[in-house]
Amino acid sequence: MEKWICTVCGYVYDPAVGDPANGVEPGTAFEEIPEDWLCPECGVGKEFFEKEE
């Protein structure tokens, strides 16, 4: 699974880790995260994330 980077603050979403504090279990692909999920660091939406190259 690919990692995704927040273009605003640089937070990296790693599917292996997930975001359990915000209801995203480890092993959840970025595409499977609910659309209303927000960056845990700066609060922007998924549209501000890009795939890590």
mmCIF file of the N, C-alpha and C atoms, coordinates in Angstrom:
data_MODEL
# 
_entry.id   MODEL 
# 
loop_
_atom_site.group_PDB 
_atom_site.id 
_atom_site.type_symbol 
_atom_site.label_atom_id 
_atom_site.label_alt_id 
_atom_site.label_comp_id 
_atom_site.label_asym_id 
_atom_site.label_entity_id 
_atom_site.label_seq_id 
_atom_site.pdbx_PDB_ins_code 
_atom_site.Cartn_x 
_atom_site.Cartn_y 
_atom_site.Cartn_z 
_atom_site.occupancy 
_atom_site.B_iso_or_equiv 
_atom_site.pdbx_formal_charge 
_atom_site.auth_seq_id 
_atom_site.auth_comp_id 
_atom_site.auth_asym_id 
_atom_site.auth_atom_id 
_atom_site.pdbx_PDB_model_num 
ATOM 1   N N  . MET A 1 1  ? 0.837   -1.190 0.000  1.00 0.00 ? 1  MET A N  1 
ATOM 2   C CA . MET A 1 1  ? 0.000   0.000  0.000  1.00 0.00 ? 1  MET A CA 1 
ATOM 3   C C  . MET A 1 1  ? 0.877   1.247  0.000  1.00 0.00 ? 1  MET A C  1 
ATOM 4   N N  . GLU A 1 2  ? 0.391   2.266  -0.671 1.00 0.00 ? 2  GLU A N  1 
ATOM 5   C CA . GLU A 1 2  ? 1.183   3.483  -0.827 1.00 0.00 ? 2  GLU A CA 1 
ATOM 6   C C  . GLU A 1 2  ? 0.929   4.470  0.307  1.00 0.00 ? 2  GLU A C  1 
ATOM 7   N N  . LYS A 1 3  ? 1.975   5.222  0.629  1.00 0.00 ? 3  LYS A N  1 
ATOM 8   C CA . LYS A 1 3  ? 1.861   6.289  1.615  1.00 0.00 ? 3  LYS A CA 1 
ATOM 9   C C  . LYS A 1 3  ? 1.385   7.552  0.904  1.00 0.00 ? 3  LYS A C  1 
ATOM 10  N N  . TRP A 1 4  ? 0.688   8.409  1.642  1.00 0.00 ? 4  TRP A N  1 
ATOM 11  C CA . TRP A 1 4  ? 0.166   9.671  1.112  1.00 0.00 ? 4  TRP A CA 1 
ATOM 12  C C  . TRP A 1 4  ? 0.658   10.815 1.987  1.00 0.00 ? 4  TRP A C  1 
ATOM 13  N N  . ILE A 1 5  ? 1.007   11.939 1.364  1.00 0.00 ? 5  ILE A N  1 
ATOM 14  C CA . ILE A 1 5  ? 1.571   13.085 2.077  1.00 0.00 ? 5  ILE A CA 1 
ATOM 15  C C  . ILE A 1 5  ? 0.619   14.269 2.007  1.00 0.00 ? 5  ILE A C  1 
ATOM 16  N N  . CYS A 1 6  ? 0.422   14.923 3.151  1.00 0.00 ? 6  CYS A N  1 
ATOM 17  C CA . CYS A 1 6  ? -0.368  16.159 3.192  1.00 0.00 ? 6  CYS A CA 1 
ATOM 18  C C  . CYS A 1 6  ? 0.477   17.278 2.589  1.00 0.00 ? 6  CYS A C  1 
ATOM 19  N N  . THR A 1 7  ? -0.052  17.927 1.552  1.00 0.00 ? 7  THR A N  1 
ATOM 20  C CA . THR A 1 7  ? 0.701   18.986 0.881  1.00 0.00 ? 7  THR A CA 1 
ATOM 21  C C  . THR A 1 7  ? 0.723   20.279 1.681  1.00 0.00 ? 7  THR A C  1 
ATOM 22  N N  . VAL A 1 8  ? -0.068  20.352 2.744  1.00 0.00 ? 8  VAL A N  1 
ATOM 23  C CA . VAL A 1 8  ? -0.095  21.558 3.575  1.00 0.00 ? 8  VAL A CA 1 
ATOM 24  C C  . VAL A 1 8  ? 0.950   21.487 4.690  1.00 0.00 ? 8  VAL A C  1 
ATOM 25  N N  . CYS A 1 9  ? 0.984   20.348 5.413  1.00 0.00 ? 9  CYS A N  1 
ATOM 26  C CA . CYS A 1 9  ? 1.866   20.281 6.582  1.00 0.00 ? 9  CYS A CA 1 
ATOM 27  C C  . CYS A 1 9  ? 2.945   19.206 6.514  1.00 0.00 ? 9  CYS A C  1 
ATOM 28  N N  . GLY A 1 10 ? 2.851   18.303 5.531  1.00 0.00 ? 10 GLY A N  1 
ATOM 29  C CA . GLY A 1 10 ? 3.863   17.263 5.403  1.00 0.00 ? 10 GLY A CA 1 
ATOM 30  C C  . GLY A 1 10 ? 3.569   15.981 6.153  1.00 0.00 ? 10 GLY A C  1 
ATOM 31  N N  . TYR A 1 11 ? 2.414   15.889 6.829  1.00 0.00 ? 11 TYR A N  1 
ATOM 32  C CA . TYR A 1 11 ? 2.031   14.650 7.525  1.00 0.00 ? 11 TYR A CA 1 
ATOM 33  C C  . TYR A 1 11 ? 1.989   13.509 6.509  1.00 0.00 ? 11 TYR A C  1 
ATOM 34  N N  . VAL A 1 12 ? 2.505   12.342 6.890  1.00 0.00 ? 12 VAL A N  1 
ATOM 35  C CA . VAL A 1 12 ? 2.498   11.183 6.009  1.00 0.00 ? 12 VAL A CA 1 
ATOM 36  C C  . VAL A 1 12 ? 1.498   10.166 6.556  1.00 0.00 ? 12 VAL A C  1 
ATOM 37  N N  . TYR A 1 13 ? 0.488   9.828  5.735  1.00 0.00 ? 13 TYR A N  1 
ATOM 38  C CA . TYR A 1 13 ? -0.437  8.759  6.097  1.00 0.00 ? 13 TYR A CA 1 
ATOM 39  C C  . TYR A 1 13 ? 0.170   7.443  5.632  1.00 0.00 ? 13 TYR A C  1 
ATOM 40  N N  . ASP A 1 14 ? 0.442   6.569  6.590  1.00 0.00 ? 14 ASP A N  1 
ATOM 41  C CA . ASP A 1 14 ? 1.012   5.251  6.309  1.00 0.00 ? 14 ASP A CA 1 
ATOM 42  C C  . ASP A 1 14 ? -0.081  4.218  6.570  1.00 0.00 ? 14 ASP A C  1 
ATOM 43  N N  . PRO A 1 15 ? -0.543  3.519  5.527  1.00 0.00 ? 15 PRO A N  1 
ATOM 44  C CA . PRO A 1 15 ? -1.612  2.544  5.708  1.00 0.00 ? 15 PRO A CA 1 
ATOM 45  C C  . PRO A 1 15 ? -1.278  1.441  6.719  1.00 0.00 ? 15 PRO A C  1 
ATOM 46  N N  . ALA A 1 16 ? -0.009  1.113  6.857  1.00 0.00 ? 16 ALA A N  1 
ATOM 47  C CA . ALA A 1 16 ? 0.389   0.081  7.815  1.00 0.00 ? 16 ALA A CA 1 
ATOM 48  C C  . ALA A 1 16 ? 0.105   0.522  9.250  1.00 0.00 ? 16 ALA A C  1 
ATOM 49  N N  . VAL A 1 17 ? 0.129   1.818  9.490  1.00 0.00 ? 17 VAL A N  1 
ATOM 50  C CA . VAL A 1 17 ? -0.098  2.377  10.820 1.00 0.00 ? 17 VAL A CA 1 
ATOM 51  C C  . VAL A 1 17 ? -1.547  2.840  10.975 1.00 0.00 ? 17 VAL A C  1 
ATOM 52  N N  . GLY A 1 18 ? -2.129  3.381  9.899  1.00 0.00 ? 18 GLY A N  1 
ATOM 53  C CA . GLY A 1 18 ? -3.480  3.937  9.972  1.00 0.00 ? 18 GLY A CA 1 
ATOM 54  C C  . GLY A 1 18 ? -3.499  5.218  10.790 1.00 0.00 ? 18 GLY A C  1 
ATOM 55  N N  . ASP A 1 19 ? -4.658  5.534  11.320 1.00 0.00 ? 19 ASP A N  1 
ATOM 56  C CA . ASP A 1 19 ? -4.840  6.695  12.200 1.00 0.00 ? 19 ASP A CA 1 
ATOM 57  C C  . ASP A 1 19 ? -5.859  6.296  13.267 1.00 0.00 ? 19 ASP A C  1 
ATOM 58  N N  . PRO A 1 20 ? -5.461  5.341  14.142 1.00 0.00 ? 20 PRO A N  1 
ATOM 59  C CA . PRO A 1 20 ? -6.408  4.803  15.123 1.00 0.00 ? 20 PRO A CA 1 
ATOM 60  C C  . PRO A 1 20 ? -7.065  5.850  16.015 1.00 0.00 ? 20 PRO A C  1 
ATOM 61  N N  . ALA A 1 21 ? -6.352  6.921  16.318 1.00 0.00 ? 21 ALA A N  1 
ATOM 62  C CA . ALA A 1 21 ? -6.916  7.973  17.174 1.00 0.00 ? 21 ALA A CA 1 
ATOM 63  C C  . ALA A 1 21 ? -8.131  8.635  16.523 1.00 0.00 ? 21 ALA A C  1 
ATOM 64  N N  . ASN A 1 22 ? -8.214  8.526  15.179 1.00 0.00 ? 22 ASN A N  1 
ATOM 65  C CA . ASN A 1 22 ? -9.335  9.128  14.460 1.00 0.00 ? 22 ASN A CA 1 
ATOM 66  C C  . ASN A 1 22 ? -10.181 8.086  13.735 1.00 0.00 ? 22 ASN A C  1 
ATOM 67  N N  . GLY A 1 23 ? -10.152 6.844  14.224 1.00 0.00 ? 23 GLY A N  1 
ATOM 68  C CA . GLY A 1 23 ? -11.037 5.804  13.726 1.00 0.00 ? 23 GLY A CA 1 
ATOM 69  C C  . GLY A 1 23 ? -10.595 5.083  12.473 1.00 0.00 ? 23 GLY A C  1 
ATOM 70  N N  . VAL A 1 24 ? -9.319  5.239  12.067 1.00 0.00 ? 24 VAL A N  1 
ATOM 71  C CA . VAL A 1 24 ? -8.817  4.551  10.875 1.00 0.00 ? 24 VAL A CA 1 
ATOM 72  C C  . VAL A 1 24 ? -7.852  3.458  11.332 1.00 0.00 ? 24 VAL A C  1 
ATOM 73  N N  . GLU A 1 25 ? -8.296  2.221  11.185 1.00 0.00 ? 25 GLU A N  1 
ATOM 74  C CA . GLU A 1 25 ? -7.522  1.085  11.665 1.00 0.00 ? 25 GLU A CA 1 
ATOM 75  C C  . GLU A 1 25 ? -6.271  0.844  10.810 1.00 0.00 ? 25 GLU A C  1 
ATOM 76  N N  . PRO A 1 26 ? -5.199  0.288  11.418 1.00 0.00 ? 26 PRO A N  1 
ATOM 77  C CA . PRO A 1 26 ? -4.024  -0.101 10.632 1.00 0.00 ? 26 PRO A CA 1 
ATOM 78  C C  . PRO A 1 26 ? -4.439  -1.046 9.505  1.00 0.00 ? 26 PRO A C  1 
ATOM 79  N N  . GLY A 1 27 ? -3.796  -0.904 8.354  1.00 0.00 ? 27 GLY A N  1 
ATOM 80  C CA . GLY A 1 27 ? -4.119  -1.723 7.202  1.00 0.00 ? 27 GLY A CA 1 
ATOM 81  C C  . GLY A 1 27 ? -5.163  -1.111 6.285  1.00 0.00 ? 27 GLY A C  1 
ATOM 82  N N  . THR A 1 28 ? -5.619  0.115  6.595  1.00 0.00 ? 28 THR A N  1 
ATOM 83  C CA . THR A 1 28 ? -6.626  0.792  5.782  1.00 0.00 ? 28 THR A CA 1 
ATOM 84  C C  . THR A 1 28 ? -5.952  1.596  4.676  1.00 0.00 ? 28 THR A C  1 
ATOM 85  N N  . ALA A 1 29 ? -6.260  1.244  3.427  1.00 0.00 ? 29 ALA A N  1 
ATOM 86  C CA . ALA A 1 29 ? -5.722  1.997  2.285  1.00 0.00 ? 29 ALA A CA 1 
ATOM 87  C C  . ALA A 1 29 ? -6.292  3.414  2.306  1.00 0.00 ? 29 ALA A C  1 
ATOM 88  N N  . PHE A 1 30 ? -5.513  4.370  1.807  1.00 0.00 ? 30 PHE A N  1 
ATOM 89  C CA . PHE A 1 30 ? -5.953  5.767  1.794  1.00 0.00 ? 30 PHE A CA 1 
ATOM 90  C C  . PHE A 1 30 ? -7.303  5.914  1.100  1.00 0.00 ? 30 PHE A C  1 
ATOM 91  N N  . GLU A 1 31 ? -7.484  5.182  0.007  1.00 0.00 ? 31 GLU A N  1 
ATOM 92  C CA . GLU A 1 31 ? -8.728  5.265  -0.760 1.00 0.00 ? 31 GLU A CA 1 
ATOM 93  C C  . GLU A 1 31 ? -9.939  4.788  0.035  1.00 0.00 ? 31 GLU A C  1 
ATOM 94  N N  . GLU A 1 32 ? -9.712  3.992  1.073  1.00 0.00 ? 32 GLU A N  1 
ATOM 95  C CA . GLU A 1 32 ? -10.800 3.447  1.888  1.00 0.00 ? 32 GLU A CA 1 
ATOM 96  C C  . GLU A 1 32 ? -11.149 4.320  3.096  1.00 0.00 ? 32 GLU A C  1 
ATOM 97  N N  . ILE A 1 33 ? -10.352 5.353  3.351  1.00 0.00 ? 33 ILE A N  1 
ATOM 98  C CA . ILE A 1 33 ? -10.635 6.257  4.469  1.00 0.00 ? 33 ILE A CA 1 
ATOM 99  C C  . ILE A 1 33 ? -11.896 7.058  4.127  1.00 0.00 ? 33 ILE A C  1 
ATOM 100 N N  . PRO A 1 34 ? -12.793 7.264  5.095  1.00 0.00 ? 34 PRO A N  1 
ATOM 101 C CA . PRO A 1 34 ? -13.998 8.059  4.820  1.00 0.00 ? 34 PRO A CA 1 
ATOM 102 C C  . PRO A 1 34 ? -13.654 9.448  4.277  1.00 0.00 ? 34 PRO A C  1 
ATOM 103 N N  . GLU A 1 35 ? -14.496 9.958  3.395  1.00 0.00 ? 35 GLU A N  1 
ATOM 104 C CA . GLU A 1 35 ? -14.245 11.254 2.754  1.00 0.00 ? 35 GLU A CA 1 
ATOM 105 C C  . GLU A 1 35 ? -14.212 12.415 3.743  1.00 0.00 ? 35 GLU A C  1 
ATOM 106 N N  . ASP A 1 36 ? -14.828 12.249 4.902  1.00 0.00 ? 36 ASP A N  1 
ATOM 107 C CA . ASP A 1 36 ? -14.848 13.346 5.887  1.00 0.00 ? 36 ASP A CA 1 
ATOM 108 C C  . ASP A 1 36 ? -13.656 13.309 6.845  1.00 0.00 ? 36 ASP A C  1 
ATOM 109 N N  . TRP A 1 37 ? -12.713 12.368 6.620  1.00 0.00 ? 37 TRP A N  1 
ATOM 110 C CA . TRP A 1 37 ? -11.505 12.292 7.449  1.00 0.00 ? 37 TRP A CA 1 
ATOM 111 C C  . TRP A 1 37 ? -10.655 13.526 7.207  1.00 0.00 ? 37 TRP A C  1 
ATOM 112 N N  . LEU A 1 38 ? -10.014 14.026 8.257  1.00 0.00 ? 38 LEU A N  1 
ATOM 113 C CA . LEU A 1 38 ? -9.158  15.207 8.159  1.00 0.00 ? 38 LEU A CA 1 
ATOM 114 C C  . LEU A 1 38 ? -7.746  14.870 8.603  1.00 0.00 ? 38 LEU A C  1 
ATOM 115 N N  . CYS A 1 39 ? -6.780  15.587 8.052  1.00 0.00 ? 39 CYS A N  1 
ATOM 116 C CA . CYS A 1 39 ? -5.391  15.420 8.455  1.00 0.00 ? 39 CYS A CA 1 
ATOM 117 C C  . CYS A 1 39 ? -5.288  15.612 9.968  1.00 0.00 ? 39 CYS A C  1 
ATOM 118 N N  . PRO A 1 40 ? -4.708  14.643 10.688 1.00 0.00 ? 40 PRO A N  1 
ATOM 119 C CA . PRO A 1 40 ? -4.611  14.778 12.143 1.00 0.00 ? 40 PRO A CA 1 
ATOM 120 C C  . PRO A 1 40 ? -3.648  15.866 12.598 1.00 0.00 ? 40 PRO A C  1 
ATOM 121 N N  . GLU A 1 41 ? -2.803  16.358 11.708 1.00 0.00 ? 41 GLU A N  1 
ATOM 122 C CA . GLU A 1 41 ? -1.851  17.405 12.076 1.00 0.00 ? 41 GLU A CA 1 
ATOM 123 C C  . GLU A 1 41 ? -2.390  18.813 11.835 1.00 0.00 ? 41 GLU A C  1 
ATOM 124 N N  . CYS A 1 42 ? -3.020  19.029 10.664 1.00 0.00 ? 42 CYS A N  1 
ATOM 125 C CA . CYS A 1 42 ? -3.422  20.408 10.331 1.00 0.00 ? 42 CYS A CA 1 
ATOM 126 C C  . CYS A 1 42 ? -4.908  20.566 10.010 1.00 0.00 ? 42 CYS A C  1 
ATOM 127 N N  . GLY A 1 43 ? -5.645  19.457 9.887  1.00 0.00 ? 43 GLY A N  1 
ATOM 128 C CA . GLY A 1 43 ? -7.090  19.542 9.737  1.00 0.00 ? 43 GLY A CA 1 
ATOM 129 C C  . GLY A 1 43 ? -7.644  19.729 8.334  1.00 0.00 ? 43 GLY A C  1 
ATOM 130 N N  . VAL A 1 44 ? -6.808  19.607 7.290  1.00 0.00 ? 44 VAL A N  1 
ATOM 131 C CA . VAL A 1 44 ? -7.319  19.739 5.925  1.00 0.00 ? 44 VAL A CA 1 
ATOM 132 C C  . VAL A 1 44 ? -7.891  18.396 5.453  1.00 0.00 ? 44 VAL A C  1 
ATOM 133 N N  . GLY A 1 45 ? -8.676  18.438 4.385  1.00 0.00 ? 45 GLY A N  1 
ATOM 134 C CA . GLY A 1 45 ? -9.314  17.238 3.860  1.00 0.00 ? 45 GLY A CA 1 
ATOM 135 C C  . GLY A 1 45 ? -8.402  16.388 2.993  1.00 0.00 ? 45 GLY A C  1 
ATOM 136 N N  . LYS A 1 46 ? -8.940  15.227 2.592  1.00 0.00 ? 46 LYS A N  1 
ATOM 137 C CA . LYS A 1 46 ? -8.179  14.272 1.779  1.00 0.00 ? 46 LYS A CA 1 
ATOM 138 C C  . LYS A 1 46 ? -7.718  14.853 0.448  1.00 0.00 ? 46 LYS A C  1 
ATOM 139 N N  . GLU A 1 47 ? -8.426  15.864 -0.053 1.00 0.00 ? 47 GLU A N  1 
ATOM 140 C CA . GLU A 1 47 ? -8.062  16.444 -1.355 1.00 0.00 ? 47 GLU A CA 1 
ATOM 141 C C  . GLU A 1 47 ? -6.699  17.129 -1.328 1.00 0.00 ? 47 GLU A C  1 
ATOM 142 N N  . PHE A 1 48 ? -6.153  17.363 -0.130 1.00 0.00 ? 48 PHE A N  1 
ATOM 143 C CA . PHE A 1 48 ? -4.845  18.009 -0.001 1.00 0.00 ? 48 PHE A CA 1 
ATOM 144 C C  . PHE A 1 48 ? -3.703  17.002 0.119  1.00 0.00 ? 48 PHE A C  1 
ATOM 145 N N  . PHE A 1 49 ? -4.002  15.722 -0.096 1.00 0.00 ? 49 PHE A N  1 
ATOM 146 C CA . PHE A 1 49 ? -2.989  14.667 -0.002 1.00 0.00 ? 49 PHE A CA 1 
ATOM 147 C C  . PHE A 1 49 ? -2.574  14.209 -1.391 1.00 0.00 ? 49 PHE A C  1 
ATOM 148 N N  . GLU A 1 50 ? -1.299  13.864 -1.520 1.00 0.00 ? 50 GLU A N  1 
ATOM 149 C CA . GLU A 1 50 ? -0.764  13.330 -2.773 1.00 0.00 ? 50 GLU A CA 1 
ATOM 150 C C  . GLU A 1 50 ? -0.008  12.046 -2.449 1.00 0.00 ? 50 GLU A C  1 
ATOM 151 N N  . LYS A 1 51 ? 0.017   11.127 -3.423 1.00 0.00 ? 51 LYS A N  1 
ATOM 152 C CA . LYS A 1 51 ? 0.776   9.892  -3.261 1.00 0.00 ? 51 LYS A CA 1 
ATOM 153 C C  . LYS A 1 51 ? 2.245   10.207 -3.115 1.00 0.00 ? 51 LYS A C  1 
ATOM 154 N N  . GLU A 1 52 ? 2.892   9.490  -2.194 1.00 0.00 ? 52 GLU A N  1 
ATOM 155 C CA . GLU A 1 52 ? 4.337   9.641  -2.029 1.00 0.00 ? 52 GLU A CA 1 
ATOM 156 C C  . GLU A 1 52 ? 5.026   9.018  -3.236 1.00 0.00 ? 52 GLU A C  1 
ATOM 157 N N  . GLU A 1 53 ? 5.981   9.720  -3.796 1.00 0.00 ? 53 GLU A N  1 
ATOM 158 C CA . GLU A 1 53 ? 6.718   9.224  -4.979 1.00 0.00 ? 53 GLU A CA 1 
ATOM 159 C C  . GLU A 1 53 ? 7.865   8.340  -4.574 1.00 0.00 ? 53 GLU A C  1 
# 
